[in-house]
Amino acid sequence: MAPVRPSNNDAGDPYAHNEAFWDEVTPVHAASDYYQLDKFRTGENVLHDFIVEEVGDVTGLSMLHLQCHFGLDTLNWARLGAVTTGVDISGASVERGQDLSAELSIPSTFVQANVLEMGDRFDGLFDRVFTSIGALCWIGDLAAWGEVVARALKPGGVFYIAEFHPVMDTLQQSRPITENSAAYPQYPYFGNGAPLRFDPEGDDSDYAEASFTSEETTFEWFHPMSEIVQSLLDAGLTIEQFNEYPFVTYKARQGMVQGEDGLWRLPPDVLPLPLMFTIRASKSGA
């Protein structure tokens, strides 16, 4: 997420605008170095090691990947042994996922849907529900989202999320963060339920492809950590694991430095801040 142009002006259905954005950006992302599709085609895994370790063995397990984009992670989980279904709001993303599944002979199902509007089609079908990295800002109602997660899980099933930390999302983007005084908030930590509107700007670049600037207005929601956690608890899930990390998976702010592990951190002269979190939660029953 790169919130550099906030406005509260209304411009119709936020989800329709966001769908159009992801339709527009899908081919750009599929061709970008960030997503490492060429590497995946050669048989290498592109999931981050810490995510694979925390999710654990998925061999033979049914997995629902919410907000799967063009399905690269979905297919990676299938390659690791899961029986996968990916859901995304973007028709272009779903079509690209289907094409990749056929091209690489990695079976997976892809469904176009707003995750908040799936109804009962996936109730109780999955051993695992997975979502990761830059997903929650596109969801306006986390209480409803938590219910979606819980409904899709089988009794005893497990949900896992790896996501940008809300603290990181607040950090300013106007100048490099190379000292503590530059690590100040520019964006809200506590959302008020209304999305922020982001209109196209010529100097705004995409997180995966710096040369690309979208022509589409988008809408994003800010959620504090308490809202994220409470949405899962209210849906009846039990939180088994909660981690916060001082790294992020791309250069989310100016001044960040990349480690040998490929992850990005604030420079040594800046006190570490939580940049990502992970949660593992389970549904009762067996």
Residue pairs with C-beta under 8 A, 6 or more apart in sequence:
1 134
1 137
1 164
1 169
1 207
1 220
2 173
2 204
2 205
2 206
2 207
2 252
3 169
3 173
3 187
3 196
3 198
3 220
4 173
4 198
4 201
4 204
5 198
5 199
5 201
5 204
6 187
6 196
6 197
6 198
7 196
7 197
7 198
7 199
8 194
8 196
8 197
9 197
10 197
11 17
11 197
11 217
14 140
14 195
14 219
15 89
15 114
15 140
15 219
17 216
17 217
17 218
17 219
18 89
18 138
18 218
18 219
19 89
19 90
19 91
19 114
20 216
21 214
21 216
21 217
21 218
22 69
22 88
22 89
22 90
22 92
22 93
23 90
23 91
23 92
23 93
24 92
24 214
24 215
24 216
25 206
25 212
25 214
26 69
26 70
26 90
26 92
26 93
26 96
27 92
27 96
28 206
28 208
28 209
28 212
29 35
29 69
29 70
29 206
29 208
29 209
30 37
30 70
30 96
31 37
31 209
32 208
32 209
34 207
34 208
34 209
34 250
35 46
35 72
35 208
36 44
36 46
37 72
37 100
39 46
40 46
40 72
40 75
40 76
40 104
41 104
45 52
45 76
45 79
45 80
46 72
46 73
46 76
47 73
47 76
47 77
47 80
48 162
48 249
48 263
49 261
50 162
50 245
50 278
51 132
51 160
51 162
51 278
52 80
54 160
54 162
54 241
54 243
54 278
54 280
55 128
55 130
55 160
55 280
57 81
58 77
58 80
58 81
58 82
58 128
59 80
59 81
59 82
60 81
60 82
60 83
61 81
61 82
61 83
61 127
61 128
62 82
62 83
62 84
62 85
62 125
62 126
62 127
62 128
62 154
63 77
63 82
63 83
63 84
63 85
63 126
63 127
63 128
63 129
63 130
64 84
64 85
64 87
64 122
64 125
64 126
64 128
64 129
64 130
64 152
65 71
65 73
65 74
65 77
65 84
65 85
65 86
65 87
65 130
65 131
66 87
66 115
66 129
66 130
66 131
66 135
66 148
66 149
67 87
67 88
67 89
67 115
67 131
67 135
67 138
68 74
68 86
68 87
68 88
68 93
68 97
68 110
69 88
69 90
69 93
70 88
70 92
70 93
70 96
70 97
70 100
71 86
71 88
71 93
71 94
71 96
71 97
71 98
71 100
71 101
71 108
71 110
72 100
73 130
73 132
74 84
74 85
74 86
74 97
74 108
74 110
75 84
75 97
75 100
75 101
75 104
75 106
75 108
77 84
77 130
78 84
78 106
78 107
78 108
79 106
82 128
83 107
84 108
84 109
85 108
85 109
85 110
85 111
85 122
85 126
86 94
86 97
86 108
86 109
86 110
86 111
87 110
87 111
87 112
87 113
87 115
87 118
88 94
88 97
88 110
88 111
88 112
88 113
89 112
89 113
89 114
89 115
89 138
90 112
91 112
94 110
94 111
94 112
97 108
97 110
98 110
100 106
101 107
101 108
101 110
115 139
115 145
115 148
116 139
116 140
116 141
116 144
116 145
116 148
118 148
118 152
120 151
122 151
122 152
123 151
123 152
124 151
124 152
124 153
124 154
124 155
125 152
125 154
126 152
126 153
126 154
126 157
127 153
127 154
127 157
127 158
128 157
128 158
128 159
128 160
129 149
129 152
129 153
129 157
129 158
129 159
129 160
130 159
130 160
130 161
131 160
131 161
131 163
132 161
132 162
132 163
133 162
133 163
133 164
133 249
134 163
134 164
134 207
135 161
135 163
136 142
136 145
136 161
136 163
136 221
136 223
136 228
137 164
137 169
137 220
137 221
137 222
137 223
138 220
138 221
139 145
139 221
139 223
140 193
140 195
140 221
142 223
142 227
142 228
142 231
143 231
143 234
143 235
145 231
146 231
146 232
146 234
146 235
146 237
147 235
149 159
149 232
149 235
149 237
150 159
150 232
150 235
150 236
150 237
150 283
153 159
153 237
153 283
154 283
154 285
155 283
155 284
155 285
155 286
156 282
156 283
156 284
156 285
156 286
157 282
157 283
158 240
158 280
158 281
158 282
158 283
159 232
159 237
159 279
159 280
159 281
159 282
159 283
160 278
160 279
160 280
160 281
161 278
161 279
162 276
162 277
162 278
163 228
163 276
163 277
163 278
164 248
164 252
164 275
164 276
165 225
165 244
165 245
165 273
165 274
165 275
165 276
165 277
166 189
166 222
166 223
166 224
166 225
166 228
167 189
167 273
167 274
167 275
168 248
168 252
168 253
168 273
168 274
168 275
168 276
169 187
169 189
169 222
170 185
170 186
170 187
170 188
170 189
170 222
171 177
171 183
171 184
171 185
171 186
171 187
171 253
171 273
172 182
172 184
172 185
172 186
172 253
173 186
173 253
173 254
174 186
175 182
175 254
176 182
176 253
176 254
176 255
177 183
177 253
177 254
177 255
177 256
177 266
177 267
177 270
178 255
178 267
178 269
178 270
179 269
179 270
180 269
180 270
180 271
182 255
182 270
183 266
183 270
183 271
183 273
187 196
187 222
188 196
188 222
189 222
189 224
190 222
190 224
191 221
191 222
191 223
191 224
191 227
193 221
194 221
195 219
195 220
195 221
196 219
196 220
196 221
196 222
197 217
197 218
197 219
198 217
198 218
198 219
198 220
199 217
200 213
200 214
200 215
200 216
200 217
201 213
202 213
204 213
204 214
205 211
205 212
205 213
206 212
206 213
206 214
207 250
207 252
208 250
225 277
228 279
229 239
229 242
229 279
232 239
232 279
232 281
233 239
236 283
236 284
237 281
237 282
237 283
238 281
238 282
238 283
238 284
239 279
239 280
239 281
240 280
240 281
240 282
241 278
241 279
241 280
242 277
242 278
242 279
242 280
243 277
243 278
243 279
244 274
244 276
244 277
245 274
245 275
245 276
245 277
245 278
246 265
246 266
246 272
246 273
246 274
246 275
247 259
247 261
247 263
247 264
247 265
247 275
247 276
248 256
248 263
248 264
248 265
248 275
248 276
249 263
249 264
249 276
250 264
251 258
251 264
252 264
252 275
253 266
255 266
255 267
255 270
256 264
256 265
256 266
256 267
257 264
257 265
257 266
257 267
258 264
259 265
264 275
265 272
265 275
266 272
266 273
266 275
